[in-house]
Amino acid sequence: MQRELAIEFVRVTEAAALASAPWMGKGQKKSADGAAVDAMRTMFETVNINGVVVIGEGEKDEAPRLYIGEKIGDQKGGPELDIAVDPVEGTSLVARGLPNALSVIAVADRGTLLKAPDIYMDKIMAGPEARGAINIDASVEDNLRSVAEALNKSVKDLTVVVLDRERHTDLISEIRAVGSRIKLLADGDVAGGIATALKDNGIDLAIGIGGATEGVLTAAALRCLGGEIQARLVYRDEADKEKARNLGITDLDKIYKTEDLAAGDDIMFAVTGITDGDLLKGVRYHGNKATTYSLVMRSKTGTVRYISADHKITQKPDYFPKDIFNIKASKDY
């Protein structure tokens, strides 16, 4: 991929975040998600790639835009790429005005991102300093002690991210029994996984069951950051197993490593904050202007860029919900 595409992908996540952010705290998660989907899809049309959605909003009959298998990009001879998207990672977070809502995309060479079914996935994630110290088949205590040793910390000084779900009651009890600290997230396990690999975030490990599609997105980010994820699909019923089989997964009990979820030599990952969070600030408004905060990474070079951008809302295209500001749209961006 051309390195210049990195800024184009940031423009895509910026567009989705700007479209979704006005719905913050309004209790309408479908409206927040729909606005982000439309904005993201529209912006992708301006990018010189031959992309195919491998992780998106669902099957074609379930999602009119950004559906699995949809061709995106201008399709005019650019690189052939897999695209994984989550226009709003944490729709409930936006609707309730809670932290850590993000707009996320991962991009890689064609055929290198796992086509994950929309089911649960058991995951354990760590940053580069603890790479090789985690084992999804080991006990919680063994993993905590192994990571503590790798980080040269006391196990009691570790901070572990866990989604705040009833299914994690036993997991939380096991972590507490060892004495490690816990940070519970209301939603958004992509942010929690990435946080393990970023300096000064104070997160050492992320454990628990979340979305399988989010697992692929997190793996793409960890490939760029040098971190590690191990994962296994979780099936609630036979229908979940059938979803996996339909995507070509034959080993239903496979343990996925980082490179299984996000392979290839060149991966780009872009994310923009929608609401304030541990990873990024959310969209800020200043009259008819807005500021976004984004992160873009590339595995091939190991480059990590933080980008803040000021946007003049009056010059945004029609997808942006300007009725909130009582201003007219621009045809250009």
C-alpha positions in Angstrom: 0.0 0.0 0.0 1.1 3.5 -0.6 1.9 5.3 2.6 -0.2 8.3 1.5 -3.3 6.1 2.0 -2.9 6.4 5.7 -4.3 10.0 5.7 -7.1 8.9 3.4 -8.2 6.2 5.9 -8.1 8.8 8.7 -10.4 11.0 6.7 -12.8 8.0 6.5 -12.9 7.5 10.3 -13.1 11.3 10.9 -16.1 11.5 8.6 -17.9 8.7 10.5 -17.1 10.2 13.9 -18.3 13.7 12.9 -21.5 12.2 11.6 -22.1 10.1 14.7 -21.1 12.6 17.4 -24.1 14.9 17.3 -26.2 11.9 18.5 -24.2 11.6 21.7 -26.4 11.1 24.8 -29.7 11.2 22.8 -30.6 7.6 23.3 -30.7 6.8 19.6 -28.0 4.3 18.9 -29.5 3.3 15.5 -29.4 6.9 14.3 -25.8 7.3 15.6 -24.7 4.2 13.8 -26.7 4.9 10.6 -25.1 8.4 10.3 -21.7 7.0 10.7 -22.2 4.2 8.2 -23.5 6.6 5.5 -20.6 9.0 6.1 -18.0 6.3 6.1 -19.3 4.6 2.9 -19.5 8.0 1.1 -15.9 8.9 2.1 -14.6 5.5 1.0 -15.8 6.4 -2.6 -13.1 9.1 -2.7 -10.2 6.7 -1.9 -8.2 5.2 -4.7 -8.5 1.5 -3.7 -10.2 -1.7 -4.9 -11.5 -2.7 -1.5 -13.8 -5.4 -0.3 -15.5 -5.4 3.0 -14.6 -8.5 5.0 -16.0 -7.3 8.3 -18.8 -4.8 8.2 -22.4 -4.2 9.2 -23.6 -7.7 8.4 -24.7 -9.7 5.4 -26.0 -8.0 2.2 -29.7 -8.7 3.1 -29.1 -7.3 6.6 -27.2 -4.1 5.8 -27.7 -1.8 2.8 -24.2 -0.3 3.2 -20.8 -1.6 4.3 -22.1 -5.2 4.1 -19.8 -8.1 3.9 -18.5 -8.6 0.4 -19.4 -5.0 -0.8 -16.8 -3.4 -3.0 -15.7 0.0 -1.7 -13.2 2.6 -2.9 -13.2 4.2 -6.3 -12.4 0.8 -7.9 -10.2 2.6 -10.5 -7.0 0.5 -10.3 -5.9 1.1 -6.8 -4.5 -1.7 -4.6 -6.7 -4.7 -3.9 -7.5 -4.7 -0.2 -9.5 -6.3 2.6 -11.4 -3.7 4.6 -12.7 -4.3 8.2 -14.9 -1.5 9.5 -16.8 -0.6 12.7 -18.3 2.8 12.0 -19.3 3.1 15.6 -17.5 0.8 18.0 -19.9 1.3 21.0 -23.2 2.5 19.7 -24.7 2.2 23.2 -21.8 4.4 24.4 -22.7 7.2 22.0 -26.5 6.8 22.8 -25.8 7.1 26.5 -23.0 9.7 26.3 -20.4 7.3 27.8 -16.7 7.2 27.1 -14.7 5.2 24.6 -16.9 5.2 21.5 -14.7 5.1 18.4 -14.9 4.9 14.6 -12.5 2.2 13.4 -11.1 0.7 10.2 -8.4 -1.9 9.4 -7.0 -2.3 5.9 -4.7 -5.1 4.6 -3.8 -6.8 1.4 -6.5 -8.9 -0.2 -7.1 -12.2 1.6 -5.2 -11.5 4.8 -7.9 -10.4 7.3 -9.9 -13.3 8.8 -13.5 -13.3 7.8 -14.9 -13.6 11.3 -18.5 -14.5 12.0 -20.6 -12.1 14.0 -20.5 -14.2 17.2 -18.6 -14.1 20.5 -14.8 -14.6 20.9 -12.8 -15.4 24.0 -9.7 -13.2 23.9 -6.5 -12.4 25.9 -4.4 -9.4 24.8 -1.2 -7.8 25.8 1.3 -5.2 24.7 4.8 -5.8 23.1 6.6 -6.1 26.4 4.4 -9.0 27.4 4.4 -10.7 24.0 4.9 -14.4 24.5 3.8 -14.2 28.1 0.1 -14.9 27.5 -1.6 -18.3 26.9 -5.4 -18.5 26.4 -5.3 -22.1 27.7 -3.6 -21.2 31.0 -5.4 -20.1 34.1 -6.1 -16.5 34.9 -3.6 -16.6 37.7 -0.9 -18.1 35.6 -1.4 -15.4 32.9 -1.3 -12.6 35.4 1.9 -13.9 37.0 3.5 -14.5 33.6 2.7 -11.0 32.4 3.8 -9.4 35.7 7.2 -11.2 35.4 7.5 -10.0 31.8 6.8 -6.4 32.8 9.0 -6.6 35.9 6.0 -5.7 38.1 4.3 -7.1 41.1 1.1 -9.0 40.1 -0.8 -6.6 42.4 0.3 -3.6 40.3 -1.1 -5.0 37.1 -4.2 -3.4 35.6 -6.5 -5.7 33.7 -9.3 -4.5 31.3 -12.5 -6.6 31.4 -15.9 -5.8 29.8 -18.5 -5.3 32.5 -20.8 -8.2 31.7 -22.5 -10.9 33.8 -20.6 -13.6 31.9 -17.4 -12.3 33.4 -18.4 -12.7 37.0 -16.1 -15.6 37.6 -13.3 -14.0 35.6 -13.5 -10.9 37.7 -13.5 -12.9 40.9 -10.3 -14.8 39.8 -8.5 -11.6 39.0 -9.4 -10.2 42.4 -8.3 -13.3 44.1 -4.8 -12.9 42.6 -4.8 -9.2 43.7 -4.5 -7.4 40.4 -6.4 -4.3 39.6 -9.4 -4.3 37.3 -10.7 -1.6 34.9 -14.3 -2.5 33.9 -15.5 -1.2 30.5 -19.1 -0.6 29.8 -18.5 -1.4 26.1 -15.9 -1.2 23.4 -13.4 -4.0 23.7 -11.3 -2.7 20.8 -10.2 0.3 22.8 -9.3 -2.0 25.7 -7.2 -4.3 23.6 -5.3 -1.5 21.9 -4.7 0.2 25.3 -2.5 -2.7 26.4 0.0 -1.8 23.7 0.2 1.9 24.0 2.6 3.6 26.4 1.4 5.5 29.4 -2.1 4.0 29.2 -1.8 2.1 32.4 -3.3 -1.0 31.0 -1.3 -4.3 31.1 -3.7 -6.9 30.0 -7.2 -7.4 28.5 -9.1 -10.6 29.1 -12.6 -11.8 28.4 -15.4 -12.6 25.9 -16.3 -10.0 23.3 -17.1 -9.8 19.6 -15.2 -11.9 17.1 -15.2 -9.1 14.5 -13.8 -6.7 17.1 -11.1 -9.3 17.7 -9.9 -9.0 14.1 -9.9 -5.2 14.3 -7.9 -5.4 17.6 -5.5 -7.9 16.0 -4.8 -5.5 13.2 -4.0 -2.7 15.6 -1.8 -5.0 17.7 0.1 -6.1 14.5 1.0 -2.4 14.1 2.0 -1.9 17.7 3.8 -5.2 18.3 1.3 -6.6 20.8 -0.3 -10.0 20.9 -3.8 -11.5 21.0 -4.8 -15.1 21.4 -8.5 -16.0 20.8 -11.0 -18.7 20.3 -14.5 -18.5 18.9 -17.4 -19.0 21.4 -20.6 -20.7 20.2 -23.9 -20.2 21.9 -25.7 -22.6 19.7 -25.6 -24.5 16.4 -26.5 -21.4 14.5 -23.3 -19.7 15.6 -21.3 -22.7 14.4 -23.1 -22.5 11.0 -22.1 -18.9 10.7 -18.5 -19.9 11.1 -18.8 -22.7 8.6 -20.4 -20.4 6.1 -17.3 -18.2 6.2 -15.0 -21.1 5.5 -14.0 -21.9 9.1 -13.5 -25.7 9.4 -11.6 -26.0 12.7 -14.3 -24.7 15.1 -12.0 -25.0 18.1 -8.9 -23.3 16.6 -6.9 -21.0 18.8 -6.2 -17.9 16.7 -2.9 -16.0 17.1 -2.4 -12.4 16.1 -1.1 -13.3 12.6 -4.1 -15.7 12.1 -6.5 -12.9 12.6 -4.5 -10.2 10.7 -1.9 -11.6 8.4 0.1 -10.0 5.7 3.1 -7.6 5.7 1.3 -4.3 5.4 -1.6 -3.5 7.6 -3.0 0.0 8.3 -5.3 0.8 11.2 -7.2 4.1 11.7 -9.4 5.2 14.5 -11.1 8.5 15.5 -12.7 9.2 18.9 -16.4 9.9 19.0 -16.8 10.3 22.7 -14.0 11.0 25.2 -12.1 7.9 26.2 -8.8 6.4 27.4 -7.6 6.0 23.9 -8.6 9.3 22.3 -10.6 12.4 22.9 -14.0 12.6 21.4 -15.3 15.2 18.9 -15.2 18.8 20.2 -17.5 21.5 18.9 -16.7 25.2 18.6 -19.6 27.0 17.1 -19.7 25.9 13.5 -16.4 24.1 13.8 -15.4 20.7 15.2 -12.1 19.1 16.2 -11.4 15.4 15.8 -8.7 13.3 17.4 -7.4 10.2 15.6 -4.7 7.6 15.6 -3.3 5.9 12.4 -0.8 3.1 12.4 1.1 0.9 9.9 2.6 -2.5 10.5 5.1 -2.3 7.8 6.9 0.7 9.3 5.7 0.6 12.9 4.7 4.2 12.6 2.1 5.5 15.0 0.6 8.9 14.3 -1.7 11.0 16.5 -3.7 13.5 14.4 -5.9 16.3 15.5 -7.9 18.1 12.8 -10.1 21.1 12.8 -13.2 20.9 10.5 -15.4 23.7 9.3 -18.8 22.1 9.4 -20.3 24.6 6.9 -17.9 23.0 4.3 -18.8 19.4 5.0 -20.8 17.4 2.4 -24.4 16.4 2.5 -23.9 13.3 4.7 -23.1 15.5 7.8 -26.3 16.2 9.9 -26.2 19.9 9.7 -29.8 20.4 10.6 -28.5 20.3 14.2 -26.6 23.5 13.5 -29.2 25.0 11.1 -26.6 25.4 8.4 -26.4 24.4 4.7 -24.2 21.7 3.4 -21.3 22.0 1.0 -20.8 19.7 -1.9 -17.1 19.5 -1.4 -14.8 18.1 1.3 
